[in-house]
């Protein structure tokens, strides 16, 4: 699965982790010094509303730093290994990471936009036509507010069109990237056909499982990168917004309450769903086996009249029926736990903010920023909760393809593949 597409996968991914840690440490520790050496000013802390958000000195320095770091890493691996898919696996992965990061920054830009827009809406709705005793206006004229609202809506449209463009281009590239990965797997497994052909459902594993692996990775891989990037982008935002919330219900005053609450709530949900759905990967794997055995007998019956006899098919389909009913039962209580958690999640942040809202300590714009930032951080922490069903399918596909890896290495098959269906 990985050897076919990445050079020396074990060492490669370890090097990715260490190299990323070093690059991150250099960036967060010396970005201001690097920027100053290049004549860039990174001291501005005020958020820029609109497309200018992406062209500040800080962003320009990051673009340059990322390009140089990626180029150095790719050049190093070109020297170390000669792999036919290196252009796609290294530079392609780097481009996807950058594109995902940029998409997350689009969300940050929209969140920065929320405060002035909704504060202006609150101001316009809360004091309609208010005047002083001498008749002079106490706020901007309706014409001025109208113009400001339209200006902010146009700014939102600019950001939204950029988001659409980045999303479409990213998805187009990811689709090609994943199909190249599938092509690499297909070429690798078919070249080892003599060693894997004896495995039950071998043809299905090469054709269907590599296809399913590619399809799942297309969505799941991008979403996990997006979740990590979102955490890096919105955790500082949520940390800063916590200063507007002085206390939490039942708990009272704690440091950075929104940050702590999102972390605890998300870890609880992830642990709950992982515990409840612990049996699902194995059942999905067995489901693929019994389906493959049933389909294989039918295929044999097309060429051999003595195969696919009714008693045999009845027994094989009984195995299919038994495993599906097990799946239905396990998914039933899994879905109960998942939906209860997700419905509670919809109002959790509002419960946290009740004392703050009641005290009138925040404006409508800040409230919108808090809701968005909390939602982004919670959804990122809740990656396993939101993607558990897909992860189960990926794990089952991974288990089946692992049998190929074992056969190619002349190792015993995984225990689950040795068990009778």
Secondary structure, 3 states (H helix, E strand, C coil): CCCCCCCCHHHHHHHHHHHHHHHHHHHHHHHHHHHHHCCCCCCCCCCCCCHHHHHCHHHHHHHHHHHHHHHHHHHHHHHHCCCCCHHHHHHHHHHHHHHHHHHHHHHHHHHHHHHHHHHHHHHHHHCCCCECCCCCECCCCHHHHHHHHHHHHHHHHHHHHHHHHHHHHHHHHHHHHHHHHHHHHHHHHHHCHHHHCCCCCHHHHHHHHHHHHHHHHHHHHHHHHHHHHHHHHHHHHHHHHHHHCCCECCCECCCCHHHHHHHHHHHHHHHHHHHHCCCHHHHHHHHHHHHHHHHHHHHHHHHCCCCCCHHHHHHHHHHHHHHHHHHHHHHHHHHHHHHHHHHHHHHHHHHHHHHHHHCCCCCHHHHHHHHHHHHHHHHHHCHHHHHHHHHHHHHHHHHHHHHHHHHHCCCCCCHHHHCCC
